[in-house]
Amino acid sequence: MPNTTTEIPVHAARLCQAIARIGYEPQTALLDIVDNAVTANATTVRISLHLAPGKTLKNRNSVLLYQVVDNGLGMTNEEIVEAFSLGTNGDYRPHSLSKYGMGLKSAGLSLGTRIHIVSMKNGVISQRHTFDLDLIERENKFIVSSSALSPEQVAHYSSLQSDNSGTIVEIDGCERINHQSPNTTVKKLEEEMGVIYEKFISDPHRPVDFQIRVCAANEDAPFKHISPLDILFLNGPRSPKTWDPATYDYTSPYLLLDESWKPDLGDGKTTPPIKLKVVAFPQDALSNSNSPLTPADKEIVKSYKVGRPNAGFFIYRNERLIRWGDMLGILGKDEFNIRIRMDITEEHDDVLHVDVTKQRFEIDDELLARLRRIVDEPRSIAKSIMKLCHELLKKPLGREGEKFSDLSENVTEDDPEEMARGTPPTEVLERQQQQAEEADAVRRATDPKNDGTGVLQGSVSFSKVRYTSEVHYSRLWTAYRDAKEGVFVCINTAHPFYTEFMRDLADNSPSRILLETLIFGCGVAEINTMGNLYDIEIEIIKSVFERFHKNCATYLANFTSENINLIQDSAPQE
């Protein structure tokens, strides 16, 4: 019997509702429409979010109108109608950002219920064409309504599109779609577009200017321009260095892999090579306040934004990012200082199962295993970089006391017994004067030394904690009172408690700072007691503290000798 065919009816409205729920967030839907503008050779793309009356950036479902304006090739009336067809049979040039002919409809209907297009091509403005979900549902047909522009509409759209060609896409009916706040949408666009379209924005021959704005009701807000960001920092003043553990500088990114991978598909099919680049970054903790790096280097490390959200595989399709920081089941959750750029083309879509939204893809197990082997060595080096950074944070760098001085700058040193009194008695002032005279020579001898450039070493103007071997051997510390800056403490670098325990603590580590705080607190108490307890002879007070220091230092020395390997024993094992 001959085969017969039967035409299956299509429920147009239900199909449109289905493609609207493919899986877009507002920002990804807008970017799919932006892709069409880039494919049309636009050099300016403006995204506007117009708020409904009485709504703010922080309200959900508060967008009245989404608008994307570009100065691309433009379309005729016939070409606009064709663009609205499902699965547009477009003749896409090689390496186009578009492919499936679904983006305009699926992305647009995920934002609202009506998509309007007005376009200008070679100076001729089109009609206004509308893809209306309500109309399609009433008619149960894929239809587009078209209407001639009124003189007011011509003036309005011409003001939006000042070039000879270009397209305006508007989406309304947004109040019927459950969306995040526009503040979230705009924030994600501003944070991500510079990475997603970095190559297009940075193109020296034909750069694309992406702009974003949010307009309140009846407001014409200014646009914000998107700056490019190379997430791997492959170009520019801080481009990656070649890895050499002997010269690691704790500040630069390092290029660990740069090669082309040609997947063996095993079925006779061939695809172009996939470009792979792997870059490792310093640990983000080196940008923190307790880092031993200079302030300038801290800012450099901070600019990389190293962390779990920005780690993993960054997958670009035709120079457009489609996956941000995917671990692909290869990288572990603690491998957050490594970024891998994978460049594919539309020729890899079937191999990697790129979906309609161009956001998701899958790698078969066999190819994934090969990719894992390729990045194994770079992963190992990235882990060693993390270890070096961690060790640097623990390592003393000769800036002892600097962090404590910085943290204690605004901490008062008052004697609680004297705080409610007025001007100190003459006897107290005399003792303070004597303390200042005793402190003067010690302060000058222990001030940070000039490094030959006319700048004092260290970033603080007055060191509250100083390390020196000139402290009497029977003391761990001696406290002094400067006439202007207040108390400072000299810690004995010859005392066994320092040599065995304190010296090996990182200058800025919490452990070091807490020990310095305890010692400094004792020093403040000693100085205030000697200065303010004027009804007792000063020599008696000094003799009491002399005995106190001797007892304290002796106990600490004995404790040290009994627990000489305490810190080494508690260190984590490799």
Secondary structure in CASP SS format (residue, H / E / C, confidence):
PFRMAT SS
TARGET T0000
AUTHOR 0000-0000-0000
METHOD secondary structure of the structure
MODEL  1
M C 1.00
P C 1.00
N C 1.00
T C 1.00
T C 1.00
T C 1.00
E C 1.00
I C 1.00
P C 1.00
V C 1.00
H C 1.00
A H 1.00
A H 1.00
R H 1.00
L H 1.00
C H 1.00
Q H 1.00
A H 1.00
I H 1.00
A C 1.00
R C 1.00
I C 1.00
G C 1.00
Y C 1.00
E C 1.00
P H 1.00
Q H 1.00
T H 1.00
A H 1.00
L H 1.00
L H 1.00
D H 1.00
I H 1.00
V H 1.00
D H 1.00
N H 1.00
A H 1.00
V H 1.00
T H 1.00
A C 1.00
N C 1.00
A C 1.00
T C 1.00
T E 1.00
V E 1.00
R E 1.00
I E 1.00
S E 1.00
L E 1.00
H E 1.00
L E 1.00
A C 1.00
P C 1.00
G C 1.00
K C 1.00
T C 1.00
L C 1.00
K C 1.00
N C 1.00
R C 1.00
N C 1.00
S C 1.00
V E 1.00
L E 1.00
L E 1.00
Y E 1.00
Q E 1.00
V E 1.00
V E 1.00
D E 1.00
N C 1.00
G C 1.00
L C 1.00
G C 1.00
M C 1.00
T C 1.00
N H 1.00
E H 1.00
E H 1.00
I H 1.00
V H 1.00
E H 1.00
A H 1.00
F C 1.00
S C 1.00
L C 1.00
G C 1.00
T C 1.00
N C 1.00
G C 1.00
D C 1.00
Y C 1.00
R C 1.00
P C 1.00
H C 1.00
S C 1.00
L C 1.00
S C 1.00
K C 1.00
Y C 1.00
G C 1.00
M C 1.00
G H 1.00
L H 1.00
K H 1.00
S H 1.00
A H 1.00
G H 1.00
L H 1.00
S H 1.00
L H 1.00
G C 1.00
T C 1.00
R E 1.00
I E 1.00
H E 1.00
I E 1.00
V E 1.00
S E 1.00
M E 1.00
K E 1.00
N C 1.00
G C 1.00
V E 1.00
I E 1.00
S C 1.00
Q C 1.00
R E 1.00
H E 1.00
T E 1.00
F E 1.00
D E 1.00
L H 1.00
D H 1.00
L H 1.00
I H 1.00
E H 1.00
R H 1.00
E H 1.00
N C 1.00
K C 1.00
F C 1.00
I C 1.00
V C 1.00
S E 1.00
S E 1.00
S E 1.00
A C 1.00
L C 1.00
S C 1.00
P H 1.00
E H 1.00
Q H 1.00
V H 1.00
A H 1.00
H H 1.00
Y H 1.00
S H 1.00
S H 1.00
L H 1.00
Q C 1.00
S C 1.00
D C 1.00
N C 1.00
S C 1.00
G E 1.00
T E 1.00
I E 1.00
V E 1.00
E E 1.00
I E 1.00
D E 1.00
G C 1.00
C H 1.00
E H 1.00
R H 1.00
I C 1.00
N C 1.00
H C 1.00
Q C 1.00
S C 1.00
P H 1.00
N H 1.00
T H 1.00
T H 1.00
V H 1.00
K H 1.00
K H 1.00
L H 1.00
E H 1.00
E H 1.00
E H 1.00
M H 1.00
G H 1.00
V H 1.00
I H 1.00
Y C 1.00
E H 1.00
K H 1.00
F H 1.00
I H 1.00
S C 1.00
D C 1.00
P C 1.00
H C 1.00
R C 1.00
P C 1.00
V C 1.00
D E 1.00
F E 1.00
Q E 1.00
I E 1.00
R E 1.00
V E 1.00
C E 1.00
A C 1.00
A C 1.00
N C 1.00
E C 1.00
D C 1.00
A C 1.00
P C 1.00
F C 1.00
K E 1.00
H E 1.00
I C 1.00
S C 1.00
P C 1.00
L C 1.00
D C 1.00
I C 1.00
L C 1.00
F C 1.00
L C 1.00
N C 1.00
G C 1.00
P C 1.00
R C 1.00
S C 1.00
P C 1.00
K E 1.00
T E 1.00
W C 1.00
D C 1.00
P H 1.00
A H 1.00
T H 1.00
Y C 1.00
D C 1.00
Y C 1.00
T C 1.00
S C 1.00
P C 1.00
Y E 1.00
L E 1.00
L E 1.00
L E 1.00
D E 1.00
E E 1.00
S E 1.00
W E 1.00
K C 1.00
P C 1.00
D C 1.00
L C 1.00
G C 1.00
D C 1.00
G C 1.00
K C 1.00
T C 1.00
T C 1.00
P C 1.00
P C 1.00
I E 1.00
K E 1.00
L E 1.00
K E 1.00
V E 1.00
V E 1.00
A E 1.00
F C 1.00
P C 1.00
Q C 1.00
D H 1.00
A H 1.00
L H 1.00
S H 1.00
N C 1.00
S C 1.00
N C 1.00
S C 1.00
P C 1.00
L C 1.00
T C 1.00
P H 1.00
A H 1.00
D H 1.00
K H 1.00
E H 1.00
I H 1.00
V H 1.00
K H 1.00
S H 1.00
Y C 1.00
K C 1.00
V C 1.00
G C 1.00
R H 1.00
P H 1.00
N H 1.00
A C 1.00
G E 1.00
F E 1.00
F E 1.00
I E 1.00
Y E 1.00
R E 1.00
N C 1.00
E C 1.00
R E 1.00
L E 1.00
I E 1.00
R E 1.00
W E 1.00
G E 1.00
D E 1.00
M C 1.00
L C 1.00
G C 1.00
I C 1.00
L C 1.00
G C 1.00
K C 1.00
D C 1.00
E C 1.00
F C 1.00
N C 1.00
I E 1.00
R E 1.00
I E 1.00
R E 1.00
M E 1.00
D E 1.00
I E 1.00
T C 1.00
E H 1.00
E H 1.00
H H 1.00
D H 1.00
D H 1.00
V H 1.00
L H 1.00
H C 1.00
V C 1.00
D C 1.00
V C 1.00
T C 1.00
K C 1.00
Q C 1.00
R C 1.00
F C 1.00
E C 1.00
I C 1.00
D C 1.00
D H 1.00
E H 1.00
L H 1.00
L H 1.00
A H 1.00
R H 1.00
L H 1.00
R H 1.00
R H 1.00
I H 1.00
V H 1.00
D H 1.00
E H 1.00
P H 1.00
R H 1.00
S H 1.00
I H 1.00
A H 1.00
K H 1.00
S H 1.00
I H 1.00
M H 1.00
K H 1.00
L H 1.00
C H 1.00
H H 1.00
E H 1.00
L H 1.00
L H 1.00
K H 1.00
K C 1.00
P C 1.00
L C 1.00
G C 1.00
R C 1.00
E C 1.00
G C 1.00
E H 1.00
K H 1.00
F H 1.00
S H 1.00
D H 1.00
L H 1.00
S C 1.00
E C 1.00
N C 1.00
V C 1.00
T C 1.00
E C 1.00
D C 1.00
D C 1.00
P C 1.00
E C 1.00
E C 1.00
M C 1.00
A C 1.00
R C 1.00
G C 1.00
T C 1.00
P C 1.00
P C 1.00
T H 1.00
E H 1.00
V H 1.00
L H 1.00
E H 1.00
R H 1.00
Q H 1.00
Q H 1.00
Q H 1.00
Q H 1.00
A H 1.00
E H 1.00
E H 1.00
A H 1.00
D H 1.00
A H 1.00
V H 1.00
R H 1.00
R H 1.00
A H 1.00
T H 1.00
D C 1.00
P C 1.00
K C 1.00
N E 1.00
D C 1.00
G C 1.00
T C 1.00
G C 1.00
V C 1.00
L E 1.00
Q C 1.00
G C 1.00
S C 1.00
V C 1.00
S C 1.00
F C 1.00
S C 1.00
K C 1.00
V E 1.00
R E 1.00
Y E 1.00
T E 1.00
S C 1.00
E C 1.00
V C 1.00
H C 1.00
Y C 1.00
S C 1.00
R C 1.00
L C 1.00
W E 1.00
T E 1.00
A E 1.00
Y E 1.00
R E 1.00
D E 1.00
A C 1.00
K C 1.00
E C 1.00
G E 1.00
V E 1.00
F E 1.00
V E 1.00
C E 1.00
I E 1.00
N E 1.00
T C 1.00
A C 1.00
H C 1.00
P H 1.00
F H 1.00
Y H 1.00
T H 1.00
E H 1.00
F H 1.00
M H 1.00
R C 1.00
D C 1.00
L C 1.00
A C 1.00
D C 1.00
N C 1.00
S C 1.00
P H 1.00
S H 1.00
R H 1.00
I H 1.00
L H 1.00
L H 1.00
E H 1.00
T H 1.00
L H 1.00
I H 1.00
F H 1.00
G H 1.00
C H 1.00
G H 1.00
V H 1.00
A H 1.00
E H 1.00
I H 1.00
N H 1.00
T H 1.00
M H 1.00
G H 1.00
N H 1.00
L C 1.00
Y C 1.00
D C 1.00
I C 1.00
E C 1.00
I H 1.00
E H 1.00
I H 1.00
I H 1.00
K H 1.00
S H 1.00
V H 1.00
F H 1.00
E H 1.00
R H 1.00
F H 1.00
H H 1.00
K H 1.00
N H 1.00
C H 1.00
A H 1.00
T H 1.00
Y H 1.00
L H 1.00
A H 1.00
N H 1.00
F H 1.00
T H 1.00
S H 1.00
E H 1.00
N C 1.00
I C 1.00
N C 1.00
L H 1.00
I H 1.00
Q H 1.00
D H 1.00
S H 1.00
A C 1.00
P C 1.00
Q C 1.00
E C 1.00
END
